Amino acid sequence: MAFPSAPGYGSLPNGNFSAVIYSKKVQLAFRKASTVEDITNSDYFGEIAAMGDSVKIIKEPEVSVQAYARGTQITAQDLDDEDFSLVVDQANYYAFKIDDIEAAHSHVNFMQMASDRAAYRLRDQYDQDVLGYLSGFTQSAKHASADTARTTIPGTKAVATSGADELLSSMKLIKGSFGNITTASAGDHSIPLAPRLPGATSLPTATASPLMVISRMGRLLDQQLVDTQGRWIVVDPVFIEMLKDEDSRLLNGDFGGSGLQNGLVINNLHGFRVYVSNNLPKIGTGPGTAGSANQNTNYGVMVAGHDSAVATAQQITKTESYRDPDSFADIVRGMHLYGRKILRPEGIVTAKYNVA
């Protein structure tokens, strides 16, 4: 009973006159936006949806151009038929049951609520896994951001010179990538970031700015001849806060957008669609851990790329219910089977960073 009683007052001592009411309006948990469907392509989904667990993808052969003079005997080159594989090898499931007595006596539809939540959790796990994969990391636990460098390759590499994470070392931005940073520490450490505030007349010597990182990502993609149409970048809330503080006329009125739509907050910044996600890799205590030097244990990872760089294929998305053979209850279960593959590592750039 919520009402207090005066000392010595003994009427209706058990408080049974005041009923407890359970509201039918249920408080729903907040949900993260999913971005993977927007930044990956499903070009091979149709070929793998009906049968099989892998797709062999043939690469365009390279052709050499030779100088010609009158009378030159022409030699025809042999064409390569190099290929690599996209493998469907990731599966997640959920299962729960509602007893008949619980269903009959409950004032809310727990089965519907739990089913909605389970579908979200499958999608969120998919988003965390794929964002970690294309950034070069893997999860050490489900429902958590990727936090461990990836060393296993699903299928086969698209480019032989890529690393164990299927990414190109030349497309990974680190502290040593920015020559203006002169503080002493290993060059492979996390990039210390700080917004370039109004009035700044020279480059900082201990940090880089958010727009400097985005510009460098754009340059690396340009040098790889990546199409300017279809570029995207995914950042986390820590980075987007610094970007909002950046001294730039490109950003005004909170980007003039209509809020988060699949995580998209800016439709064009230096040629990128900008997405915000809480599912990017986070190592240690993450990018919010301040430090301008020797920061290689606590940082976040952001990633940019092109729509054609990564493929995803979802083969089974199934939900079903059946009677529990061992009790009077309905069991609801669902499964999600999918694969993901880096097709063009030259079309992906990553950067590890932390707040300076």
C-alpha distance (Angstrom), angle and dihedral (degrees) to the residues before:
residue distance angle dihedral
M1 . . .
A2 3.81 . .
F3 3.83 97.5 .
P4 3.82 117.9 87.1
S5 3.81 121.1 -136.5
A6 3.79 126.7 -134.9
P7 3.81 116.4 -110.9
G8 3.79 110.2 -83.5
Y9 3.82 95.0 15.2
G10 3.83 108.1 134.0
S11 3.81 107.1 171.1
L12 3.81 115.4 123.4
P13 3.81 91.7 -7.9
N14 3.83 96.1 -177.1
G15 3.79 94.0 58.3
N16 3.80 93.3 -130.1
F17 3.82 91.1 143.1
S18 3.82 88.3 75.4
A19 3.81 111.6 69.9
V20 3.80 123.7 -150.6
I21 3.80 110.7 -126.1
Y22 3.81 121.7 -157.8
S23 3.77 111.2 -151.3
K24 3.80 119.8 -130.8
K25 3.79 88.6 -146.7
V26 3.79 104.5 92.6
Q27 3.79 122.3 -154.8
L28 3.81 106.6 -122.5
A29 3.79 121.0 -150.2
F30 3.79 118.6 -114.4
R31 3.80 114.2 -98.3
K32 3.78 129.9 -145.3
A33 3.79 121.0 -127.4
S34 3.80 116.4 -109.6
T35 3.80 117.4 -133.7
V36 3.81 105.8 171.2
E37 3.80 95.1 88.5
D38 3.81 89.3 56.3
I39 3.81 98.5 49.3
T40 3.81 103.4 37.9
N41 3.79 129.7 63.1
S42 3.79 129.0 -127.2
D43 3.81 96.9 -155.8
Y44 3.81 92.6 134.3
F45 3.79 98.1 40.6
G46 3.80 94.1 96.6
E47 3.81 92.6 53.3
I48 3.79 94.9 52.2
A49 3.81 101.5 33.2
A50 3.80 96.4 86.0
M51 3.81 103.0 38.5
G52 3.78 145.4 -6.9
D53 3.79 133.3 38.1
S54 3.81 100.5 -118.3
V55 3.80 141.4 41.3
K56 3.79 124.5 -151.3
I57 3.81 109.8 -140.7
I58 3.80 117.7 -159.1
K59 3.81 116.7 -144.7
E60 3.78 123.6 -136.7
P61 3.84 108.2 -98.5
E62 3.80 119.2 -117.2
V63 3.80 116.4 -119.9
S64 3.81 123.3 -161.0
V65 3.82 124.5 -141.3
Q66 3.81 116.6 -140.5
A67 3.79 132.4 -164.9
Y68 3.81 115.2 -104.4
A69 3.78 132.5 -154.9
R70 3.78 129.9 174.1
G71 3.74 111.0 -72.1
T72 3.83 95.3 14.6
Q73 3.78 111.9 152.6
I74 3.79 105.9 -126.6
T75 3.79 119.9 -134.5
A76 3.79 116.9 -159.8
Q77 3.78 114.8 -140.4
D78 3.79 124.7 -134.1
L79 3.79 115.2 -112.3
D80 3.79 122.8 -128.8
D81 3.81 121.0 -129.9
E82 3.81 97.4 -160.4
D83 3.79 116.6 169.8
F84 3.80 142.2 174.3
S85 3.79 135.4 -164.1
L86 3.79 136.6 -112.0
V87 3.80 107.6 -156.0
V88 3.81 128.3 -162.5
D89 3.80 98.9 -142.6
Q90 3.81 107.5 135.1
A91 3.81 121.9 93.8
N92 3.80 132.5 169.0
Y93 3.79 131.5 175.7
Y94 3.79 144.2 -178.4
A95 3.79 132.1 -158.7
F96 3.80 133.9 -179.8
K97 3.78 137.3 158.2
I98 3.79 136.9 -142.7
D99 3.80 117.8 -153.0
D100 3.82 116.2 -131.3
I101 3.80 91.4 -121.4
E102 3.80 91.4 51.1
A103 3.81 90.7 49.2
A104 3.79 92.7 48.3
H105 3.79 96.0 48.0
S106 3.79 100.2 37.1
H107 3.80 118.9 104.9
V108 3.84 91.9 -152.7
N109 3.81 132.3 49.3
F110 3.79 100.8 -105.5
M111 3.81 92.6 174.3
Q112 3.80 92.4 58.2
M113 3.80 93.0 44.4
A114 3.80 93.2 48.0
S115 3.82 91.7 46.2
D116 3.81 91.1 52.5
R117 3.79 91.3 48.4
A118 3.81 92.6 46.8
A119 3.82 92.1 51.8
Y120 3.79 89.5 51.9
R121 3.80 91.9 48.6
L122 3.81 91.5 52.6
R123 3.80 90.8 50.1
D124 3.80 92.3 45.8
Q125 3.80 92.2 50.1
Y126 3.81 88.7 50.1
D127 3.80 90.2 51.4
Q128 3.82 93.1 48.4
D129 3.80 92.7 47.6
V130 3.81 97.1 47.5
L131 3.82 94.8 43.6
G132 3.80 89.2 49.8
Y133 3.81 91.8 46.5
L134 3.80 96.5 51.8
S135 3.83 89.7 45.4
G136 3.82 92.6 53.7
F137 3.81 98.6 -104.0
T138 3.79 139.7 102.8
Q139 3.79 135.7 -153.6
S140 3.79 121.5 -101.5
A141 3.83 88.5 -162.0
K142 3.79 136.7 18.0
H143 3.82 118.6 -99.6
A144 3.80 91.3 26.4
S145 3.77 134.9 101.5
A146 3.79 115.6 -94.6
D147 3.80 108.5 -91.4
T148 3.82 107.2 165.4
A149 3.79 128.5 75.2
R150 3.81 108.9 -109.1
T151 3.81 117.7 -121.0
T152 3.81 102.8 165.8
I153 3.79 123.9 84.7
P154 3.81 121.4 -146.0
G155 3.78 107.1 -141.5
T156 3.80 112.5 -23.4
K157 3.80 133.3 -39.4
A158 3.77 118.8 -87.7
V159 3.82 90.2 -149.2
A160 3.80 119.8 30.7
T161 3.82 94.0 -147.0
S162 3.80 93.5 57.7
G163 3.79 119.8 105.5
A164 3.79 131.5 -109.5
D165 3.80 86.9 -79.5
E166 3.85 90.3 54.4
L167 3.83 90.8 -116.9
L168 3.80 129.3 117.6
S169 3.81 115.6 -112.3
S170 3.81 89.8 -140.4
M171 3.82 88.9 61.9
K172 3.81 96.0 56.3
L173 3.79 115.6 95.3
I174 3.80 116.9 -148.3
K175 3.78 136.0 161.7
G176 3.81 91.8 -81.7
S177 3.82 90.0 57.8
F178 3.82 90.1 76.2
G179 3.78 113.7 67.0
N180 3.80 93.5 -167.8
I181 3.83 90.5 70.0
T182 3.79 106.4 88.6
T183 3.81 102.0 167.5
A184 3.78 112.6 124.4
S185 3.80 114.8 -104.8
A186 3.76 138.8 99.0
G187 3.77 114.0 -55.9
D188 3.80 93.1 -134.3
H189 3.79 91.6 63.9
S190 3.78 127.3 109.9
I191 3.81 117.2 -72.0
P192 3.83 110.5 -107.8
L193 3.81 106.8 -135.3
A194 3.79 132.4 -161.2
P195 3.81 129.5 161.5
R196 3.79 116.3 -103.3
L197 3.79 100.7 -119.3
P198 3.83 127.7 -148.8
G199 3.78 113.9 -77.8
A200 3.80 96.8 31.6
T201 3.82 109.9 143.3
S202 3.81 100.8 179.8
L203 3.76 141.1 31.5
P204 3.81 116.7 -85.6
T205 3.81 117.2 -109.9
A206 3.81 98.5 -151.7
T207 3.79 102.5 39.6
A208 3.78 146.3 27.9
S209 3.79 124.1 -133.3
P210 3.82 126.3 -122.6
L211 3.80 92.8 -111.4
M212 3.81 90.8 49.6
V213 3.82 88.7 58.5
I214 3.81 93.2 47.0
S215 3.81 91.4 47.7
R216 3.80 91.3 50.4
M217 3.79 90.7 50.0
G218 3.77 89.1 52.8
R219 3.80 91.6 50.0
L220 3.80 92.8 51.5
L221 3.79 90.9 51.5
D222 3.81 89.9 47.6
Q223 3.80 90.3 53.1
Q224 3.80 89.3 52.5
L225 3.84 89.4 53.0
V226 3.81 91.2 -117.7
D227 3.81 112.6 169.9
T228 3.80 112.3 -101.3
Q229 3.82 90.5 -140.1
G230 3.80 113.2 80.9
R231 3.80 99.8 25.1
W232 3.80 119.9 147.0
I233 3.79 139.7 177.0
V234 3.81 128.5 -158.6
V235 3.81 119.1 -155.6
D236 3.78 134.8 170.1
P237 3.83 129.5 -117.7
V238 3.82 92.1 -96.0
F239 3.82 92.0 57.1
I240 3.80 95.0 43.0
E241 3.81 90.3 53.0
M242 3.80 90.3 56.2
L243 3.80 90.2 44.4
K244 3.80 89.8 55.4
D245 3.81 88.4 53.4
E246 3.80 92.1 49.9
D247 3.79 118.0 117.6
S248 3.79 98.6 -118.1
R249 3.79 134.8 128.0
L250 3.80 87.4 -148.2
L251 3.79 89.1 76.3
N252 3.77 119.4 58.9
G253 3.77 138.8 141.1
D254 3.82 90.6 19.2
F255 3.82 88.0 -58.3
G256 3.81 92.1 -56.2
G257 3.79 90.2 -99.7
S258 3.77 133.1 138.2
G259 3.79 96.6 -119.6
L260 3.78 132.6 -93.6
Q261 3.80 115.3 -14.1
N262 3.81 108.6 173.0
G263 3.79 83.9 -27.1
L264 3.83 93.4 -57.8
V265 3.80 111.0 141.5
I266 3.82 103.5 157.6
N267 3.78 124.0 32.8
N268 3.80 96.5 -160.7
L269 3.80 127.9 14.5
H270 3.81 114.3 155.4
G271 3.81 86.5 -23.3
F272 3.81 95.5 -50.9
R273 3.79 132.3 114.2
V274 3.80 102.0 -132.8
Y275 3.81 120.2 -141.0
V276 3.80 128.7 -177.0
S277 3.79 118.1 -146.9
N278 3.79 137.7 170.2
N279 3.82 89.3 -155.8
L280 3.79 99.9 75.5
P281 3.82 118.6 116.2
K282 3.78 114.7 -79.1
I283 3.79 121.7 -170.6
G284 3.80 121.8 -159.3
T285 3.79 109.8 -29.1
G286 3.80 91.8 -14.8
P287 3.81 137.3 -124.2
G288 3.79 94.6 -43.5
T289 3.81 90.2 72.6
A290 3.80 104.6 106.5
G291 3.78 123.1 -133.2
S292 3.80 137.0 122.1
A293 3.81 98.4 -155.5
N294 3.81 141.4 33.6
Q295 3.79 92.6 15.1
N296 3.77 109.1 150.6
T297 3.79 104.3 124.4
N298 3.82 102.1 53.5
Y299 3.79 116.3 45.7
G300 3.78 146.0 110.7
V301 3.79 130.8 -123.0
M302 3.79 126.5 -134.2
V303 3.78 124.1 -170.5
A304 3.80 137.4 -158.8
G305 3.76 130.3 -174.4
H306 3.77 150.3 128.9
D307 3.80 129.9 -74.2
S308 3.81 90.3 -114.5
A309 3.81 95.3 51.7
V310 3.82 99.3 82.6
A311 3.80 130.8 32.6
T312 3.78 128.0 -159.5
A313 3.79 127.3 -168.0
Q314 3.80 122.2 -168.9
Q315 3.80 110.2 -162.8
I316 3.81 104.6 171.7
T317 3.79 128.4 25.4
K318 3.77 105.6 164.1
T319 3.80 137.3 161.4
E320 3.79 123.5 -176.7
S321 3.79 140.4 163.5
Y322 3.80 130.7 -150.6
R323 3.78 140.6 164.8
D324 3.79 116.7 -84.9
P325 3.82 106.0 -118.2
D326 3.81 91.9 -151.1
S327 3.81 101.1 49.0
F328 3.79 143.8 13.1
A329 3.77 96.7 -86.4
D330 3.78 144.3 104.6
I331 3.80 118.0 -119.1
V332 3.79 119.8 -151.8
R333 3.76 119.2 -165.6
G334 3.77 137.3 169.1
M335 3.80 138.3 -172.4
H336 3.79 135.4 -162.0
L337 3.81 119.8 -161.7
Y338 3.79 118.7 -175.0
G339 3.77 147.3 143.4
R340 3.80 135.3 -146.4
K341 3.78 132.3 -162.3
I342 3.79 137.4 -175.7
L343 3.81 102.2 -131.9
R344 3.80 100.1 174.8
P345 3.82 114.2 24.7
E346 3.80 88.3 179.6
G347 3.81 85.7 66.0
I348 3.84 95.3 59.8
V349 3.82 128.2 76.2
T350 3.81 124.5 -176.5
A351 3.79 131.9 -169.8
K352 3.78 128.8 -169.7
Y353 3.80 113.7 -152.1
N354 3.77 147.4 156.9
V355 3.79 137.1 -164.5
A356 3.79 110.2 -85.5
